[in-house]
Amino acid sequence: MNFGSNLDGLISPVITPWLAARLGWETALVLAAALAVVGALLWFGITIDPVKAKPGTSE
């Protein structure tokens, strides 16, 4: 799960200024915010079974 965050932290500082130079800073920030909202919505779809999350527990 951390791979996406690390990859985004690596790519965002490079792509955002590039987009700002070509499309304007408002558009670059709107695109970044839209991707963040999409990521948050996808995160809500992840379910974790609490029993499987803690292997030493049983129901």
Backbone as JSON Lines, residues from 0, in Angstrom:
{"i":0,"aa":"M","n":[0.81,-1.19,0.0],"ca":[0.0,0.0,0.0],"c":[0.86,1.27,0.0]}
{"i":1,"aa":"N","n":[2.05,1.19,0.53],"ca":[2.9,2.37,0.6],"c":[3.57,2.7,-0.73]}
{"i":2,"aa":"F","n":[3.62,1.75,-1.63],"ca":[4.29,1.98,-2.9],"c":[3.68,3.15,-3.66]}
{"i":3,"aa":"G","n":[2.34,3.21,-3.69],"ca":[1.68,4.3,-4.41],"c":[1.99,5.66,-3.8]}
{"i":4,"aa":"S","n":[2.02,5.74,-2.49],"ca":[2.33,7.0,-1.82],"c":[3.77,7.41,-2.1]}
{"i":5,"aa":"N","n":[4.67,6.47,-2.03],"ca":[6.07,6.78,-2.3],"c":[6.28,7.19,-3.75]}
{"i":6,"aa":"L","n":[5.61,6.51,-4.65],"ca":[5.73,6.85,-6.07],"c":[5.16,8.23,-6.34]}
{"i":7,"aa":"D","n":[4.02,8.53,-5.74],"ca":[3.42,9.85,-5.9],"c":[4.32,10.94,-5.33]}
{"i":8,"aa":"G","n":[4.94,10.68,-4.19],"ca":[5.85,11.64,-3.6],"c":[7.07,11.89,-4.47]}
{"i":9,"aa":"L","n":[7.43,10.93,-5.27],"ca":[8.55,11.08,-6.19],"c":[8.15,11.82,-7.47]}
{"i":10,"aa":"I","n":[6.97,11.53,-7.98],"ca":[6.55,12.08,-9.27],"c":[5.9,13.46,-9.16]}
{"i":11,"aa":"S","n":[5.12,13.69,-8.13],"ca":[4.37,14.95,-8.02],"c":[5.22,16.21,-8.1]}
{"i":12,"aa":"P","n":[6.35,16.29,-7.38],"ca":[7.16,17.51,-7.47],"c":[7.74,17.76,-8.86]}
{"i":13,"aa":"V","n":[7.79,16.74,-9.67],"ca":[8.31,16.9,-11.03],"c":[7.2,17.28,-12.0]}
{"i":14,"aa":"I","n":[6.06,16.61,-11.9],"ca":[4.98,16.8,-12.87],"c":[4.19,18.09,-12.62]}
{"i":15,"aa":"T","n":[3.96,18.45,-11.36],"ca":[3.13,19.62,-11.08],"c":[3.73,20.91,-11.66]}
{"i":16,"aa":"P","n":[5.01,21.2,-11.46],"ca":[5.56,22.41,-12.09],"c":[5.55,22.35,-13.62]}
{"i":17,"aa":"W","n":[5.75,21.14,-14.15],"ca":[5.72,20.98,-15.6],"c":[4.32,21.3,-16.14]}
{"i":18,"aa":"L","n":[3.29,20.78,-15.45],"ca":[1.92,21.1,-15.86],"c":[1.63,22.58,-15.68]}
{"i":19,"aa":"A","n":[2.12,23.16,-14.6],"ca":[1.88,24.58,-14.33],"c":[2.5,25.45,-15.43]}
{"i":20,"aa":"A","n":[3.66,25.07,-15.92],"ca":[4.32,25.84,-16.97],"c":[3.56,25.75,-18.29]}
{"i":21,"aa":"R","n":[2.9,24.65,-18.54],"ca":[2.2,24.46,-19.81],"c":[0.72,24.81,-19.76]}
{"i":22,"aa":"L","n":[0.07,24.56,-18.63],"ca":[-1.38,24.74,-18.55],"c":[-1.81,25.84,-17.58]}
{"i":23,"aa":"G","n":[-0.89,26.33,-16.79],"ca":[-1.22,27.32,-15.77],"c":[-1.27,26.66,-14.41]}
{"i":24,"aa":"W","n":[-0.93,27.41,-13.37],"ca":[-0.85,26.81,-12.04],"c":[-2.21,26.4,-11.51]}
{"i":25,"aa":"E","n":[-3.28,27.12,-11.9],"ca":[-4.62,26.75,-11.43],"c":[-4.99,25.35,-11.93]}
{"i":26,"aa":"T","n":[-4.74,25.1,-13.2],"ca":[-5.06,23.81,-13.79],"c":[-4.21,22.7,-13.18]}
{"i":27,"aa":"A","n":[-2.94,22.98,-12.94],"ca":[-2.07,21.98,-12.32],"c":[-2.58,21.6,-10.94]}
{"i":28,"aa":"L","n":[-3.0,22.59,-10.16],"ca":[-3.49,22.3,-8.81],"c":[-4.85,21.6,-8.85]}
{"i":29,"aa":"V","n":[-5.7,21.96,-9.79],"ca":[-7.0,21.29,-9.93],"c":[-6.79,19.82,-10.31]}
{"i":30,"aa":"L","n":[-5.87,19.56,-11.21],"ca":[-5.59,18.17,-11.6],"c":[-5.03,17.37,-10.42]}
{"i":31,"aa":"A","n":[-4.14,17.98,-9.65],"ca":[-3.58,17.29,-8.49],"c":[-4.68,17.02,-7.46]}
{"i":32,"aa":"A","n":[-5.55,17.98,-7.24],"ca":[-6.65,17.79,-6.28],"c":[-7.62,16.72,-6.78]}
{"i":33,"aa":"A","n":[-7.9,16.7,-8.06],"ca":[-8.8,15.7,-8.61],"c":[-8.23,14.29,-8.44]}
{"i":34,"aa":"L","n":[-6.93,14.14,-8.67],"ca":[-6.3,12.83,-8.47],"c":[-6.34,12.43,-7.0]}
{"i":35,"aa":"A","n":[-6.17,13.39,-6.1],"ca":[-6.24,13.09,-4.67],"c":[-7.64,12.63,-4.28]}
{"i":36,"aa":"V","n":[-8.67,13.27,-4.82],"ca":[-10.05,12.88,-4.53],"c":[-10.33,11.48,-5.07]}
{"i":37,"aa":"V","n":[-9.87,11.2,-6.27],"ca":[-10.06,9.86,-6.84],"c":[-9.37,8.82,-5.96]}
{"i":38,"aa":"G","n":[-8.16,9.11,-5.53],"ca":[-7.44,8.19,-4.66],"c":[-8.17,7.96,-3.34]}
{"i":39,"aa":"A","n":[-8.73,9.03,-2.77],"ca":[-9.48,8.9,-1.52],"c":[-10.73,8.05,-1.72]}
{"i":40,"aa":"L","n":[-11.41,8.25,-2.82],"ca":[-12.61,7.45,-3.09],"c":[-12.26,5.98,-3.3]}
{"i":41,"aa":"L","n":[-11.16,5.72,-3.96],"ca":[-10.72,4.33,-4.14],"c":[-10.33,3.72,-2.8]}
{"i":42,"aa":"W","n":[-9.76,4.53,-1.91],"ca":[-9.35,4.04,-0.6],"c":[-10.56,3.57,0.22]}
{"i":43,"aa":"F","n":[-11.69,4.24,0.06],"ca":[-12.9,3.84,0.77],"c":[-13.37,2.45,0.34]}
{"i":44,"aa":"G","n":[-12.98,2.01,-0.84],"ca":[-13.38,0.71,-1.34],"c":[-12.56,-0.44,-0.78]}
{"i":45,"aa":"I","n":[-11.47,-0.13,-0.07],"ca":[-10.61,-1.17,0.49],"c":[-11.19,-1.61,1.83]}
{"i":46,"aa":"T","n":[-11.4,-2.91,1.96],"ca":[-11.88,-3.44,3.24],"c":[-10.82,-4.4,3.77]}
{"i":47,"aa":"I","n":[-10.64,-4.35,5.07],"ca":[-9.67,-5.21,5.73],"c":[-10.41,-6.05,6.75]}
{"i":48,"aa":"D","n":[-10.25,-7.36,6.65],"ca":[-10.86,-8.26,7.61],"c":[-10.02,-8.21,8.89]}
{"i":49,"aa":"P","n":[-10.61,-7.75,10.01],"ca":[-9.81,-7.59,11.23],"c":[-9.21,-8.9,11.74]}
{"i":50,"aa":"V","n":[-9.84,-10.02,11.48],"ca":[-9.3,-11.3,11.93],"c":[-8.04,-11.64,11.14]}
{"i":51,"aa":"K","n":[-8.06,-11.39,9.85],"ca":[-6.89,-11.66,9.02],"c":[-5.78,-10.65,9.27]}
{"i":52,"aa":"A","n":[-6.15,-9.44,9.7],"ca":[-5.15,-8.41,9.95],"c":[-4.3,-8.75,11.17]}
{"i":53,"aa":"K","n":[-4.87,-9.46,12.15],"ca":[-4.13,-9.85,13.35],"c":[-4.09,-11.38,13.41]}
{"i":54,"aa":"P","n":[-3.04,-11.99,12.91],"ca":[-2.99,-13.44,12.79],"c":[-3.13,-14.19,14.12]}
{"i":55,"aa":"G","n":[-2.79,-13.6,15.24],"ca":[-2.84,-14.3,16.51],"c":[-4.21,-14.31,17.17]}
{"i":56,"aa":"T","n":[-5.22,-13.72,16.55],"ca":[-6.54,-13.64,17.15],"c":[-7.48,-14.64,16.5]}
{"i":57,"aa":"S","n":[-8.51,-14.99,17.22],"ca":[-9.55,-15.85,16.65],"c":[-10.91,-15.37,17.13]}
{"i":58,"aa":"E","n":[-11.94,-15.71,16.4],"ca":[-13.3,-15.29,16.77],"c":[-13.94,-16.26,17.71]}
